Amino acid sequence: MIHKVHFGKRVGIARRRLGISQAELAERLNVTPQAVSKWECGSAIPDVELLLALSHLFGTTVNDLLEDADPIAEMNIGGEYADGVHYFVPRAEDPRRQDFADALRREGWIGKNWRASQEVRAHPFLPIGRRIAMRGGLILEIGAGPGGGFMPFVLRADPNAEIVVSDLSPAVVEEWRRFLDAETGSPNLWFAACDFTALPFPDNSFSIVSDAGGVANCIGDRRKALREICRVLRPDGLFVTYSGFISRDTLDAIPDAARVKLRAEFPEAFEDLHEETVLAVFRRVDSEAIVGWDTDHDESGFAARCRELDVHLSWTGYVRYCYKS
């Protein structure tokens, strides 16, 4: 089945790469600018002769113009595929996360977070998104969560970026697939529900792996997750990761009972991942401190628990650029 909107997006991308306008493309093909506009809007597909002319002009094939590519399917790694999502975990949500999944859908977290990311004038993730987009290649966003990680900011910098959006929660991935298909119609987005402590992808599959807090909140062995990330990166690949941690001085200032409970329930909140990242055999790690967060203005489970305990905490955020070779 041909996806007209995706076809139109591909034509628009190829045209802009040539540096020509819709009117100039129409002139080269001896059609009206209105016809080109209809193609790019996804309301029409040209006849066979024009498709051949477009393929020659863009240096591609008719099939590549018409058919949706799927790099995950091309990896031939199995899993289950349904409604635009590749599943490498059970399709049914883990019962322990069902309340979260229900709230995600009921309250429209995906749409709210997307709009906030696209409308805000200044956000610490904006320059990171631009840097990821400028590097290019196939990107794996892990632990996307309801906020999407760095993905919304990468797409803000380059709407045509090629991204695999992934999360352990099938509900998160499904909701991002539905929303982004309607919002952007991009043919360069793919979706996978998977556990990133055991990534299903082959070695050397991605140019970039991006992570805005996924590893810090990993369910399972974080060291294993970091090694998996390194494994699926290409030899010249880059891992961009954001995490924050609470300093020992800040922790020591809160009441003993609250400190004991928080350490027991959220040990990852008090750990810096730098050493673990280095241990994952990245050749070089560049760290930059960016704006931190506080528990009074955060919607995480950790922040909610702090409010229950009448504790206010703040932590420093770091973005790290980890080079494989």
C-alpha positions in Angstrom: 0.0 0.0 0.0 1.3 3.4 -1.0 1.3 6.1 1.7 0.4 9.3 -0.3 1.5 11.6 2.5 4.9 9.9 2.9 5.4 10.0 -0.9 4.7 13.7 -0.8 7.2 14.2 2.0 9.9 12.3 0.1 9.3 14.5 -3.0 9.5 17.6 -0.9 12.7 16.4 0.8 14.4 15.5 -2.5 13.3 18.8 -4.1 14.8 20.9 -1.3 18.0 18.9 -1.5 18.3 20.0 -5.1 17.7 23.6 -3.9 14.7 24.3 -6.2 11.2 25.6 -5.6 7.9 23.9 -6.3 7.6 26.2 -9.3 11.0 25.3 -10.6 10.3 21.6 -10.3 7.0 22.0 -12.1 8.8 23.8 -14.9 11.3 21.0 -15.3 8.6 18.4 -15.5 6.2 20.5 -17.7 3.4 20.4 -15.1 1.7 23.1 -13.1 3.0 24.3 -9.6 -0.4 23.2 -8.3 0.3 19.6 -9.4 3.6 19.6 -7.5 1.8 21.1 -4.4 -0.8 18.3 -4.5 2.0 15.7 -4.6 3.8 17.2 -1.7 0.6 17.6 0.3 -0.2 13.9 -0.2 -3.4 14.4 -2.1 -2.2 13.1 -5.4 0.5 10.8 -7.0 1.8 11.5 -10.6 1.4 9.1 -13.4 4.1 6.5 -14.3 6.0 8.8 -16.8 6.2 11.6 -14.3 7.3 9.2 -11.6 10.2 8.1 -13.9 11.1 11.7 -14.5 11.1 12.4 -10.8 13.3 9.4 -10.1 15.8 10.4 -12.7 15.9 14.0 -11.5 16.3 13.0 -7.8 18.8 10.2 -8.6 16.7 7.5 -7.0 14.2 4.8 -8.0 10.5 4.8 -8.4 10.2 2.2 -5.7 12.2 4.3 -3.3 9.8 7.3 -4.0 6.7 5.2 -3.5 7.5 2.7 -0.9 8.2 3.3 2.8 11.6 2.1 4.0 11.8 0.4 7.3 15.4 0.0 8.6 14.1 -2.2 11.5 12.5 -4.7 9.1 15.6 -4.6 6.9 17.7 -5.7 10.0 15.7 -9.0 9.8 15.7 -9.4 13.6 12.2 -10.9 14.1 9.8 -9.5 16.7 6.2 -8.7 16.0 5.0 -5.9 13.8 1.5 -4.4 14.1 0.0 -1.0 13.4 3.4 0.6 12.7 5.2 -0.6 15.8 7.9 -3.3 16.1 7.4 -5.2 19.3 10.4 -7.0 21.0 8.6 -7.1 24.3 5.0 -8.4 24.9 2.4 -6.1 23.3 0.3 -6.1 26.5 1.5 -3.4 29.0 3.2 -4.7 32.1 0.5 -4.8 34.8 2.9 -2.8 37.1 2.8 0.1 34.5 -0.9 -0.2 33.6 -2.0 2.9 35.6 0.8 4.9 34.0 -0.3 3.7 30.5 -4.0 4.6 31.2 -3.1 8.0 32.4 -0.8 8.6 29.4 -3.7 8.0 27.0 -6.4 9.6 29.1 -4.6 12.8 29.8 -2.9 13.2 26.5 0.6 13.6 27.8 2.2 13.0 24.4 0.5 15.8 22.7 1.0 18.2 25.6 4.7 17.5 25.8 5.2 17.7 22.0 3.5 21.1 21.9 5.6 22.4 24.8 8.8 21.2 23.1 7.9 23.0 19.8 6.7 26.2 21.3 9.2 27.0 24.0 11.7 29.7 22.9 14.6 28.6 25.2 15.2 25.0 26.5 18.5 23.4 27.4 17.7 20.5 25.0 17.4 22.8 21.9 21.1 23.1 21.2 21.5 19.4 21.9 18.8 18.6 19.4 20.5 20.7 16.8 23.8 19.0 17.4 22.3 15.6 17.0 20.4 16.6 13.8 23.5 18.2 12.3 25.5 15.0 12.7 22.8 13.0 10.7 22.5 9.3 10.1 20.1 6.9 11.7 19.2 7.8 15.3 18.0 5.5 18.1 16.1 7.4 20.8 15.9 5.1 23.8 13.6 5.4 26.8 11.7 8.1 25.0 8.9 8.2 27.6 6.0 10.6 27.5 8.4 13.5 26.8 10.1 11.9 23.8 13.6 12.5 25.1 15.7 14.5 22.6 13.5 13.4 19.7 11.1 16.4 19.6 14.1 18.8 19.7 15.9 16.9 16.9 12.8 17.1 14.8 12.5 20.8 15.6 16.0 21.2 14.1 15.4 18.9 11.2 11.9 17.6 10.5 13.4 15.0 8.1 15.7 13.4 10.7 15.7 9.6 10.6 14.8 8.3 14.1 13.8 5.0 15.7 11.7 6.0 18.7 11.8 3.3 21.4 10.7 2.6 24.9 10.1 -0.4 27.2 6.4 0.6 27.5 4.3 -0.4 24.5 1.8 2.3 25.4 4.5 5.0 25.1 5.6 3.8 21.7 2.1 3.3 20.4 1.0 6.8 21.4 4.0 8.4 19.9 3.4 6.5 16.7 -0.2 7.7 16.5 0.6 11.2 17.4 3.6 11.8 15.1 2.0 10.1 12.1 -0.9 12.6 12.4 1.3 15.6 13.4 4.2 15.3 11.1 3.5 12.6 8.5 7.2 12.0 8.4 8.3 8.9 6.4 11.6 8.9 8.5 10.2 7.8 11.8 10.0 4.2 13.0 8.8 2.8 16.4 10.0 -0.1 18.6 9.0 -1.4 22.0 12.1 -2.9 23.4 14.2 -3.4 26.5 17.4 -1.4 26.1 19.3 -3.6 28.5 19.0 -6.2 25.7 18.6 -4.3 22.4 17.4 -6.4 19.5 19.4 -4.5 16.9 22.6 -5.8 15.3 26.0 -4.5 16.0 26.9 -1.2 14.3 23.3 -0.3 13.4 23.1 3.4 14.4 25.0 6.6 13.9 23.6 8.1 17.1 21.9 6.8 20.2 20.2 9.6 22.2 18.9 9.3 25.7 17.4 12.0 27.9 17.1 10.2 31.2 16.3 6.7 30.0 19.5 5.1 31.3 19.2 6.9 34.6 15.7 5.4 35.0 16.6 2.1 33.5 14.7 -1.0 34.7 17.5 -3.5 35.0 21.3 -3.4 34.9 22.4 0.1 33.7 25.9 -1.1 33.0 24.5 -3.7 30.6 22.3 -1.0 29.0 25.4 1.2 28.3 27.3 -1.7 26.8 24.3 -2.5 24.6 24.2 1.1 23.4 27.9 1.0 22.6 27.4 -2.3 20.7 24.7 -1.1 18.4 26.6 2.1 17.5 28.6 2.3 14.4 32.4 2.6 14.9 32.3 6.3 14.5 29.0 6.5 16.5 28.0 9.0 19.2 26.0 8.4 22.3 24.3 11.6 23.6 22.9 11.1 27.1 21.3 13.4 29.7 21.2 12.6 33.4 21.0 14.4 36.7 22.1 13.5 40.1 21.7 14.9 43.6 24.9 15.9 45.4 25.9 14.3 48.7 25.7 17.7 50.4 22.1 18.2 49.3 21.2 14.7 50.4 22.9 15.1 53.8 20.8 18.2 54.5 17.4 16.4 54.5 16.0 14.5 57.5 17.5 11.1 58.1 14.2 9.2 57.7 13.4 10.8 54.3 17.0 10.2 53.1 16.9 6.5 54.0 13.5 6.0 52.2 14.6 7.9 49.1 17.9 6.1 48.9 16.1 2.7 49.2 13.4 3.5 46.7 15.3 5.6 44.1 19.0 4.7 44.4 19.6 5.8 40.8 18.8 9.4 41.7 22.0 9.7 43.8 24.4 8.2 41.3 26.5 9.9 38.6 26.8 7.8 35.5 30.1 9.2 34.3 32.2 6.3 35.6 29.7 3.7 34.3 29.7 5.4 30.9 33.5 5.2 30.7 33.3 1.6 31.7 31.0 1.0 28.7 34.2 1.4 26.6 33.5 4.7 25.0 36.7 6.2 23.8 36.0 9.8 24.9 33.3 11.4 27.1 32.7 15.1 27.0 30.5 16.4 29.8 28.6 19.7 29.9 26.5 20.9 32.9 23.1 22.2 31.9 20.1 23.5 33.8 19.0 21.2 36.6 15.6 20.4 37.9 13.9 20.5 41.3 11.2 18.3 42.8 8.7 21.1 43.2 8.4 21.4 39.4 8.8 17.8 38.2 6.2 15.2 37.5 8.4 12.1 38.0 7.6 9.4 40.6 10.7 10.5 42.5 9.5 14.1 42.7 6.1 12.9 43.8 7.6 10.8 46.6 9.7 13.8 47.7 6.6 15.9 48.0 4.9 13.1 50.0 7.9 13.2 52.4 7.8 17.1 52.5 11.3 17.2 51.0 12.6 19.7 48.4 15.5 18.6 46.3 17.3 20.0 43.3 19.9 18.3 41.1 22.4 19.2 38.4 21.8 18.1 34.9 24.6 16.9 32.6 24.7 16.1 29.0 27.4 13.8 27.9 28.7 13.2 24.4 30.2 9.7 24.3 32.4 8.8 21.3 32.8 5.1 20.4 36.0 5.5 18.5 
